């Protein structure tokens, strides 16, 4: 699997991941072969690029949860972009309440952990994708911590809107690979102005502004090496700080490799004065990090397979080393201080590497084993009979019907 920028796409390439429009309608299924028309459509969607399969590569496995998550992300990245841009223009929130409610409906009541699948981000769409993932994490964590409904609503709303100020910063400053002190000052001024916008837009929900302001100030102190503020933080502020930092560190970007979930978790745990331990624990109880089937690398350069998750200390599971088939329980005192997991082994598109057959052979049961195969292609295959006008119209009508029938929350 390789990532190909939109300008470099060629006809005949096969898609590794599905492509949806902003209404959640499936336009191009996995294993579809790109046509000239399909490449133009992808350019029109504004995608920076897509993952394609090598010539003889099989379609990668995806669970039903993976597919729902990918579709949900597409729909709500568009929705958040439209809403935040509208707020900057009118200083009014038209659909924020609906967006927040749908994120909570899907992820604020889950009874299981999820795999937070990251999509590749460009500098142009980073803020929107970041805001959505942070909101999803906040919905998960608030549910795990059993906070009140009002606090959950305020926290998820704050997560969606917390970076709105950056959208008003000069584009040159935001997209710069090495921003100058002047450009950094422009971004900071825009962030401060964004707090004032929140005060106006969410006048009836003052905690939204307070959560964003407290979290921004605390993270700024951490970045500058200053001590934490003496002010008591709202629970929403503590949750937003953890969610924002975790997503920022693990995000996939074109010019910057992501940190692993292990590295991000170690950073959170290593700064207890800034990141609340109960919130970090709730993150571990909400998101899959080191679970059965994940391939890992140890500080000794050995590689192994996680056989059993440790619910008491997520960083110390039971693993099986590849070199000598040795079972190691990292929670035992004999390994304290000398053996630890330093990274997670992943595929090109940031998915966990998992040897499912090996696990099943040794009688180890893992979750999410029901992988979904690729559906018949919705892209015209070179050499096939082209659709006539009637068929094209019928297919368009069917896609429109799908958009109307789709109800977020169908998990």
Rosetta blueprint (number, residue, H / E / L):
1 X L
2 X E
3 X E
4 X E
5 X E
6 X H
7 X H
8 X H
9 X L
10 X L
11 X L
12 X L
13 X L
14 X E
15 X E
16 X L
17 X L
18 X L
19 X E
20 X E
21 X L
22 X L
23 X L
24 X L
25 X L
26 X E
27 X E
28 X E
29 X L
30 X L
31 X L
32 X L
33 X E
34 X L
35 X L
36 X H
37 X H
38 X H
39 X H
40 X H
41 X H
42 X H
43 X H
44 X H
45 X H
46 X L
47 X L
48 X L
49 X E
50 X E
51 X E
52 X E
53 X L
54 X L
55 X L
56 X L
57 X L
58 X L
59 X L
60 X L
61 X L
62 X L
63 X E
64 X H
65 X H
66 X H
67 X H
68 X H
69 X H
70 X H
71 X H
72 X H
73 X H
74 X H
75 X H
76 X H
77 X H
78 X H
79 X H
80 X H
81 X H
82 X H
83 X H
84 X H
85 X H
86 X H
87 X H
88 X H
89 X H
90 X H
91 X L
92 X L
93 X L
94 X L
95 X L
96 X H
97 X H
98 X H
99 X H
100 X H
101 X H
102 X H
103 X H
104 X H
105 X H
106 X H
107 X H
108 X L
109 X L
110 X L
111 X L
112 X L
113 X L
114 X E
115 X L
116 X L
117 X L
118 X L
119 X L
120 X E
121 X E
122 X L
123 X L
124 X L
125 X L
126 X H
127 X H
128 X H
129 X H
130 X H
131 X H
132 X H
133 X H
134 X H
135 X H
136 X H
137 X H
138 X H
139 X H
140 X H
141 X H
142 X H
143 X H
144 X H
145 X L
146 X L
147 X L
148 X L
149 X H
150 X H
151 X H
152 X H
153 X H
154 X H
155 X H
156 X H
157 X H
158 X H
159 X H
160 X H
161 X H
162 X L
163 X L
164 X H
165 X H
166 X H
167 X H
168 X H
169 X L
170 X L
171 X H
172 X H
173 X H
174 X H
175 X H
176 X L
177 X L
178 X L
179 X L
180 X L
181 X H
182 X H
183 X H
184 X H
185 X H
186 X H
187 X H
188 X H
189 X H
190 X H
191 X H
192 X H
193 X H
194 X H
195 X H
196 X H
197 X H
198 X H
199 X H
200 X H
201 X H
202 X L
203 X L
204 X L
205 X L
206 X H
207 X H
208 X H
209 X H
210 X H
211 X H
212 X H
213 X H
214 X H
215 X H
216 X H
217 X H
218 X H
219 X H
220 X H
221 X H
222 X H
223 X H
224 X H
225 X L
226 X L
227 X L
228 X L
229 X L
230 X L
231 X L
232 X L
233 X L
234 X L
235 X H
236 X H
237 X H
238 X H
239 X H
240 X H
241 X H
242 X H
243 X H
244 X H
245 X H
246 X H
247 X H
248 X H
249 X H
250 X H
251 X L
252 X E
253 X E
254 X L
255 X L
256 X E
257 X L
258 X L
259 X L
260 X L
261 X H
262 X H
263 X H
264 X H
265 X H
266 X H
267 X H
268 X H
269 X H
270 X L
271 X L
272 X L
273 X L
274 X L
275 X L
276 X L
277 X H
278 X H
279 X H
280 X H
281 X H
282 X H
283 X H
284 X H
285 X L
286 X L
287 X E
288 X L
289 X L
290 X L
291 X L
292 X L
293 X L
294 X E
295 X E
296 X E
297 X E
298 X E
299 X L
300 X L
301 X L
302 X L
303 X E
304 X E
305 X E
306 X E
307 X E
308 X E
309 X L
310 X L
311 X L
312 X L
313 X L
314 X L
315 X L
316 X L
317 X L
318 X E
319 X E
320 X E
321 X E
322 X L
323 X L
324 X L
325 X L
326 X L
327 X E
328 X E
329 X E
330 X L
331 X L
332 X L
333 X H
334 X H
335 X H
336 X L
337 X L
338 X L
339 X L
340 X L
341 X E
342 X E
343 X E
344 X E
345 X L
346 X E
347 X L
348 X L
349 X L
350 X L
351 X L
352 X E
353 X L
354 X E
355 X L
356 X H
357 X H
358 X H
359 X H
360 X H
361 X H
362 X L
363 X L
364 X L
365 X L
366 X L
367 X L
368 X L
369 X L
370 X L
371 X E
372 X L
373 X L
374 X L
375 X L
376 X L
377 X L
378 X L
379 X L
380 X L
381 X L
382 X L
383 X L
384 X L
385 X L
386 X L
387 X L
388 X L
389 X H
390 X H
391 X H
392 X H
393 X H
394 X H
395 X H
396 X H
397 X H
398 X H
399 X H
400 X H
401 X H
402 X H
403 X H
404 X H
405 X H
406 X L
407 X L
408 X L
409 X L
410 X L
411 X L
